[in-house]
Amino acid sequence: MKGDLYSSLNGTMSLPEDNCFPKPAKRLAGAVDNIWYTSPAFFMPSTTDHDHDQGMGLRYFKQITHPAYCKFGAWHDVSRVEKQYPKVPTESRDFNPPPFVVEAHQKALLQVDCNQYGPTMGRARLKTAIANMYWPIYDKPIDGDKNICISTGATAAILSSLMAFIEVGDEVIVIEPLFNLYEYLIDFVGGSVKSVALHPPQKTGATWTSADDWRLDIEELRNAISPRTKMLIINTPHNPLGKVYRTHELRSIGELCVGHNIIILSDEVYEHLYYTTSFPRIATLSTAIAARTITIGSVGKSFNATGWRVGYAIGDENLIMHVKWAQVLLSYVTPGPAQEAAAVAYEKADSEGFWESNKQLFKHKVDRLCQFLDELGLPYVVPSGAYFIFVNICCLRLPQDYNFPPTITKKGQDCRVCYYMCQELGVSSIPGSGE
């Protein structure tokens, strides 16, 4: 198999009341300048006071080229190729949510109230179900109305959190490698991205390594903080490494943020897919850390229903109240049938044995792919959570005369390998550079 695959690749291979709004949220409401819109192109309003009118306050727009849009150019080409291979889209599943969740969605479609505008802050049943799940984890009562914001997907929860607290020029620290959408969203709200690296173990290029051996230097993180630093984004289990941060790592990060008055945005959408004995959560480590932590969750990631687009943010009332207003302005309400079905999913997940069975399903898939990489002799990172496998492709060579689209040609080797894999083998993968 190894020989046939290398042959088919010509010797190359890769893997698959107005005062309720904080100031940035007012920007969405039209109360101040710098509203950015997205259609096929980005537009920005004039920023002089005399150009403002009533309502959204925009008299005219000028077309601009925004970096958060331009970076997606290469992905248009990749997406076009992916359409030829609908069974292997990136970061997707080729199976349905569990039957008890599908049945709940089917029943919800027959409920009149689910098919009309619902509560803008989220349906009560779903918020209660999420609160009940987190109560024993946080070891304290969770108020669904005060501590939870339902969003139209986890991405919307992240964007709402950024819109609520990040002003133009504020710095947001991200930890690399990272889920590249963070950078686009920070750019979109006018923030400035500041990166700190996870350091790989020395033997990374020689064989497989554990994701948990990638280390964050706390002094490097400390040195990255400036008076303009407003927020830090942490992702655990980590995309793309699959690292599950240890308690002492999270505590160091949390205490540093407390000492510098920094908001923590903890992206935990893969919270139910960890292969370690436990899953530490930064918001549980101290009262002071919890008071400044917004945790992001995803119904789609949790129940294999990513097309439903239901996510949430959970945290202290003083944080969530601002996230709610930004979310309302971004998408108004989240689809009712999906929310109702999600509530049933959380209510029944334990009794159905879903969490453990789903975890074992993905662990089996991860193990099989790792075995395949061992046969190919490619170095990779063994994930401790989620379902990504980070592969070292430095030894691979692509045909020099291969006809790549211009948007791919100017990108790095990882983008070209991903395009080649999709085009020639029908296998989708994601470039580690995030380009």
Legacy VTK file of the C-alpha trace (Angstrom):
# vtk DataFile Version 3.0
C-alpha trace
ASCII
DATASET POLYDATA
POINTS 435 float
0.000 0.000 0.000
2.778 2.377 0.895
4.476 1.881 -2.445
1.266 2.290 -4.443
0.373 5.497 -2.646
3.778 7.035 -3.086
3.716 6.037 -6.727
0.353 7.676 -7.318
1.685 10.855 -5.742
4.878 10.859 -7.822
6.772 10.492 -4.589
4.796 12.987 -2.494
2.318 12.694 0.328
0.361 14.765 2.885
-2.607 14.289 5.202
-5.564 14.199 5.036
-31.532 50.939 26.712
-28.365 52.198 24.829
-26.246 51.994 27.985
-26.539 48.206 27.837
-24.052 48.168 24.955
-20.321 48.192 25.618
-18.589 50.556 23.239
-17.526 48.005 20.574
-21.076 46.631 20.442
-22.309 50.187 19.834
-20.179 50.092 16.723
-22.497 47.374 15.432
-25.553 49.383 16.414
-24.380 52.354 14.385
-23.629 54.615 17.328
-19.991 55.114 16.382
-17.734 54.766 13.349
-15.903 51.906 11.699
-18.648 49.456 10.814
-17.305 46.714 8.590
-19.627 44.740 6.379
-18.990 41.594 4.459
-20.495 40.676 1.123
-18.266 39.450 -1.697
-16.221 42.565 -0.932
-15.712 44.471 2.305
-17.032 47.978 2.769
-16.203 50.627 5.316
-18.145 53.816 6.036
-16.656 57.255 6.039
-15.250 58.076 9.459
-15.991 61.793 9.541
-18.826 62.970 11.769
-20.576 65.044 9.093
-21.027 61.934 6.967
-23.308 60.282 9.518
-27.044 60.017 9.009
-29.830 58.444 11.037
-30.291 54.730 11.700
-27.063 52.931 10.915
-25.570 56.368 10.337
-24.017 55.621 6.947
-24.444 57.957 4.014
-22.088 56.222 1.652
-19.507 53.476 1.544
-16.180 53.100 -0.105
-15.057 49.702 -1.243
-11.926 48.429 0.432
-9.739 45.388 0.252
-9.643 43.864 3.691
-6.928 41.371 4.679
-9.399 39.106 6.471
-11.143 38.622 3.122
-8.070 38.424 0.920
-6.611 35.570 2.972
-9.513 33.367 1.928
-8.561 33.523 -1.761
-6.749 30.212 -1.792
-9.623 28.478 -0.035
-11.964 29.311 -2.910
-9.790 27.075 -5.089
-9.641 24.330 -2.478
-13.401 24.497 -1.964
-13.965 24.215 -5.688
-11.940 21.011 -5.776
-13.672 19.667 -2.661
-17.006 19.815 -4.476
-15.740 17.027 -6.713
-15.289 14.867 -3.601
-18.326 15.564 -1.377
-17.625 12.575 0.862
-14.347 13.950 2.189
-14.839 17.633 3.200
-12.373 19.163 5.643
-13.247 18.886 9.338
-16.548 17.172 8.676
-18.250 13.873 9.440
-19.793 11.393 7.046
-22.429 10.197 9.511
-25.464 11.613 11.298
-25.879 12.662 14.913
-27.077 9.831 17.201
-30.675 8.666 16.579
-32.070 10.176 19.793
-30.767 13.593 18.703
-32.079 13.282 15.133
-35.478 12.212 16.470
-35.546 15.238 18.778
-34.895 17.543 15.828
-37.648 15.907 13.779
-40.136 16.403 16.608
-39.027 20.013 17.096
-39.861 20.770 13.469
-43.524 20.096 14.321
-43.552 22.566 17.227
-45.031 25.904 16.195
-42.965 27.914 18.647
-39.743 26.347 17.342
-40.502 27.459 13.801
-41.013 31.130 14.665
-38.794 33.799 16.176
-37.747 32.641 19.613
-36.061 34.338 22.557
-33.141 36.388 21.258
-30.910 35.228 24.103
-31.664 31.546 23.498
-34.436 29.088 24.333
-34.918 28.487 28.047
-34.828 24.696 27.778
-31.438 24.697 26.079
-29.932 27.161 28.531
-31.211 25.054 31.421
-29.782 21.868 29.900
-26.368 23.487 29.425
-26.469 24.952 32.940
-27.241 21.523 34.386
-24.278 20.026 32.533
-21.835 22.651 33.823
-23.149 22.831 37.402
-21.161 19.782 38.635
-18.142 20.743 36.503
-17.923 24.272 37.940
-19.146 23.108 41.360
-21.561 26.024 41.578
-25.031 26.917 40.285
-25.205 28.255 36.734
-27.977 30.707 35.872
-29.031 30.096 32.279
-30.366 33.632 31.867
-27.363 35.399 33.370
-24.395 33.150 32.612
-25.179 31.662 29.181
-25.508 33.199 25.712
-26.817 30.949 22.932
-25.247 31.768 19.575
-25.639 30.774 15.954
-22.607 28.514 16.021
-19.508 28.712 18.190
-17.880 31.062 15.683
-20.618 33.597 16.363
-19.968 33.244 20.091
-16.285 33.996 19.524
-17.063 36.967 17.280
-19.653 38.287 19.736
-17.092 38.089 22.540
-14.555 39.989 20.465
-17.102 42.616 19.409
-18.160 43.103 23.022
-14.710 43.848 24.390
-12.143 44.601 21.682
-11.641 48.182 20.537
-9.711 49.164 17.428
-6.036 48.725 18.235
-6.540 46.461 21.237
-4.262 43.439 21.282
-5.487 39.863 21.443
-2.924 37.164 22.227
-3.277 33.862 20.371
-1.194 30.721 20.791
0.302 29.142 17.669
-0.257 26.869 15.876
-3.865 27.943 15.935
-7.312 27.763 14.405
-6.770 30.440 11.766
-10.271 31.878 12.040
-9.183 33.599 15.262
-6.933 35.897 13.262
-9.651 36.759 10.751
-12.174 37.581 13.476
-9.694 39.709 15.415
-8.803 41.570 12.218
-12.470 42.022 11.440
-13.248 43.841 14.695
-10.154 46.022 14.379
-8.013 44.266 16.948
-4.339 43.456 16.663
-3.142 39.839 16.729
-0.163 39.003 18.925
1.173 35.445 18.707
2.984 33.265 21.210
4.275 29.848 20.121
3.814 26.397 21.528
7.274 24.828 21.363
7.560 21.295 19.965
9.768 18.670 21.602
13.197 18.294 20.021
12.431 14.936 18.401
9.446 16.239 16.380
11.098 15.764 12.984
12.202 12.203 13.678
9.121 10.282 14.816
5.693 10.710 16.344
5.330 12.924 19.408
2.546 13.607 21.876
0.540 16.801 21.535
0.901 17.369 25.262
4.687 17.599 24.857
4.279 20.885 22.976
5.091 23.496 25.594
4.060 27.076 26.237
6.843 29.221 27.679
5.072 31.290 30.314
7.831 33.916 30.235
7.332 34.381 26.500
3.647 34.834 27.184
4.414 37.345 29.926
6.700 39.300 27.599
3.996 39.408 24.908
1.649 41.328 27.200
1.532 45.087 26.769
-0.722 47.880 28.096
-2.856 47.362 24.961
-3.462 43.640 25.619
-7.170 43.126 26.257
-7.808 39.416 25.654
-6.108 36.030 25.375
-7.567 33.126 23.398
-6.788 29.602 24.508
-8.037 26.469 22.760
-8.254 23.123 24.558
-8.475 20.434 23.286
-6.353 22.213 20.753
-6.905 22.664 17.036
-4.739 21.528 15.230
-2.394 19.785 17.695
-4.957 18.016 19.855
-3.155 19.232 22.988
-5.112 19.083 26.233
-3.647 21.735 28.513
-2.624 20.485 31.941
-3.933 22.092 35.121
-0.640 23.776 35.993
-0.377 25.252 32.485
-3.889 26.686 32.684
-3.269 28.015 36.179
-0.141 29.860 35.059
-2.004 31.378 32.130
-5.002 32.295 34.278
-2.974 33.921 37.039
-1.037 35.937 34.475
-4.304 37.194 32.976
-5.689 38.075 36.400
-2.551 40.032 37.225
-2.758 42.037 33.985
-6.552 42.419 33.845
-6.894 40.373 30.649
-10.091 38.623 29.532
-9.677 34.908 28.790
-11.594 33.447 25.852
-11.399 29.675 26.322
-12.458 27.824 23.176
-13.510 24.375 24.427
-15.655 23.163 21.538
-13.968 19.735 21.665
-14.564 19.416 25.416
-16.174 15.972 25.083
-13.398 14.555 22.905
-10.446 14.138 25.236
-8.427 10.936 25.477
-6.689 11.811 28.738
-7.942 10.736 32.158
-9.409 14.189 32.820
-10.095 17.479 31.080
-8.963 20.531 33.100
-10.936 23.741 32.527
-9.420 27.131 33.187
-12.656 28.634 34.544
-12.692 26.113 37.396
-9.274 26.957 38.824
-10.098 30.017 40.936
-12.799 32.600 41.509
-10.575 35.350 40.116
-9.830 33.418 36.910
-13.494 32.458 36.457
-14.558 36.099 36.781
-12.681 36.990 33.602
-13.197 33.808 31.547
-15.647 33.325 28.679
-15.908 29.664 27.700
-17.067 28.730 24.188
-19.004 25.517 23.528
-20.495 23.901 20.440
-23.570 21.734 19.989
-22.385 20.800 16.511
-18.978 19.569 17.655
-20.452 17.793 20.677
-23.201 15.868 18.851
-21.769 15.532 15.308
-24.247 18.090 13.987
-22.011 20.880 12.736
-24.597 21.940 10.146
-27.062 22.951 12.851
-24.981 26.006 13.814
-25.715 26.177 17.536
-23.060 27.271 20.000
-22.862 29.158 23.252
-20.743 31.285 25.553
-20.761 30.727 29.299
-19.206 32.915 31.963
-19.644 35.561 34.613
-22.767 37.710 34.257
-20.664 40.868 33.924
-19.063 39.416 30.799
-21.963 37.532 29.247
-24.361 40.492 29.386
-22.205 42.256 26.775
-21.686 39.156 24.641
-25.480 38.743 24.457
-26.060 42.150 22.929
-23.401 41.626 20.293
-24.888 38.205 19.438
-28.387 39.669 19.054
-27.096 42.267 16.634
-25.108 39.721 14.650
-27.799 37.090 14.074
-30.832 38.108 16.182
-31.990 34.550 17.014
-30.604 31.042 16.618
-32.762 28.433 14.807
-35.443 27.107 17.155
-35.686 23.445 16.091
-31.939 22.984 16.445
-31.977 24.596 19.887
-34.827 22.380 21.064
-33.120 19.254 19.760
-29.849 20.341 21.372
-31.626 20.669 24.718
-32.878 17.083 24.429
-29.391 15.967 23.395
-27.803 17.380 26.550
-30.625 16.036 28.717
-30.230 12.478 27.390
-26.511 12.249 26.571
-25.507 10.630 29.864
-28.338 8.108 30.005
-27.719 7.155 26.372
-24.030 6.606 27.072
-23.272 8.990 24.240
-20.251 10.857 25.561
-18.125 7.775 26.054
-19.251 5.949 22.910
-18.632 9.015 20.750
-15.212 9.501 22.303
-14.296 5.887 21.540
-15.546 6.263 17.972
-13.190 9.166 17.282
-10.311 7.628 19.200
-10.594 4.568 16.961
-10.493 6.760 13.858
-7.477 8.655 15.180
-5.633 5.425 15.976
-6.285 4.023 12.502
-4.942 7.125 10.814
-1.877 7.141 13.064
-1.217 3.547 12.069
-1.448 4.545 8.418
1.082 7.352 8.982
3.424 4.916 10.688
3.325 2.747 7.562
4.199 5.783 5.447
7.006 6.826 7.770
5.714 10.383 8.177
6.328 12.145 11.515
3.148 13.315 13.221
1.667 14.549 16.487
-0.537 12.130 18.428
-3.563 14.110 19.662
-4.761 13.909 23.257
-8.111 15.329 22.231
-10.247 16.415 19.256
-9.671 14.646 15.924
-6.826 16.454 14.166
-3.456 14.915 13.371
-0.640 17.377 12.712
1.774 15.897 10.154
5.304 16.916 9.265
5.527 17.106 5.448
9.039 18.572 5.141
10.301 15.468 3.346
7.656 15.566 0.609
8.215 16.903 -2.900
5.554 17.907 -5.395
5.945 17.714 -9.199
7.656 20.905 -10.300
5.517 21.211 -13.407
2.175 20.734 -11.622
-0.431 23.325 -12.676
-1.515 25.060 -9.475
-3.940 28.009 -9.504
-2.237 31.380 -8.915
-3.768 31.720 -5.447
-2.205 28.392 -4.457
1.141 28.935 -6.166
1.993 31.947 -4.014
1.205 30.067 -0.812
3.451 27.775 1.188
4.270 24.121 0.659
1.503 22.981 3.007
-1.181 24.743 0.942
0.156 23.258 -2.286
0.262 19.753 -0.805
-3.304 20.100 0.476
-4.511 21.224 -2.944
-2.614 18.415 -4.668
-4.034 15.800 -2.304
-7.574 16.995 -2.861
-7.197 17.299 -6.633
-5.354 14.067 -7.302
-6.539 11.718 -4.518
-9.811 13.193 -3.309
-8.481 13.580 0.244
-9.095 16.862 2.035
-6.661 18.251 4.564
-5.971 21.616 6.178
-2.657 23.517 5.827
-0.971 23.969 9.164
0.064 27.534 8.320
-3.607 28.543 8.185
-3.020 30.387 4.920
LINES 2 437
16 0 1 2 3 4 5 6 7 8 9 10 11 12 13 14 15
419 16 17 18 19 20 21 22 23 24 25 26 27 28 29 30 31 32 33 34 35 36 37 38 39 40 41 42 43 44 45 46 47 48 49 50 51 52 53 54 55 56 57 58 59 60 61 62 63 64 65 66 67 68 69 70 71 72 73 74 75 76 77 78 79 80 81 82 83 84 85 86 87 88 89 90 91 92 93 94 95 96 97 98 99 100 101 102 103 104 105 106 107 108 109 110 111 112 113 114 115 116 117 118 119 120 121 122 123 124 125 126 127 128 129 130 131 132 133 134 135 136 137 138 139 140 141 142 143 144 145 146 147 148 149 150 151 152 153 154 155 156 157 158 159 160 161 162 163 164 165 166 167 168 169 170 171 172 173 174 175 176 177 178 179 180 181 182 183 184 185 186 187 188 189 190 191 192 193 194 195 196 197 198 199 200 201 202 203 204 205 206 207 208 209 210 211 212 213 214 215 216 217 218 219 220 221 222 223 224 225 226 227 228 229 230 231 232 233 234 235 236 237 238 239 240 241 242 243 244 245 246 247 248 249 250 251 252 253 254 255 256 257 258 259 260 261 262 263 264 265 266 267 268 269 270 271 272 273 274 275 276 277 278 279 280 281 282 283 284 285 286 287 288 289 290 291 292 293 294 295 296 297 298 299 300 301 302 303 304 305 306 307 308 309 310 311 312 313 314 315 316 317 318 319 320 321 322 323 324 325 326 327 328 329 330 331 332 333 334 335 336 337 338 339 340 341 342 343 344 345 346 347 348 349 350 351 352 353 354 355 356 357 358 359 360 361 362 363 364 365 366 367 368 369 370 371 372 373 374 375 376 377 378 379 380 381 382 383 384 385 386 387 388 389 390 391 392 393 394 395 396 397 398 399 400 401 402 403 404 405 406 407 408 409 410 411 412 413 414 415 416 417 418 419 420 421 422 423 424 425 426 427 428 429 430 431 432 433 434
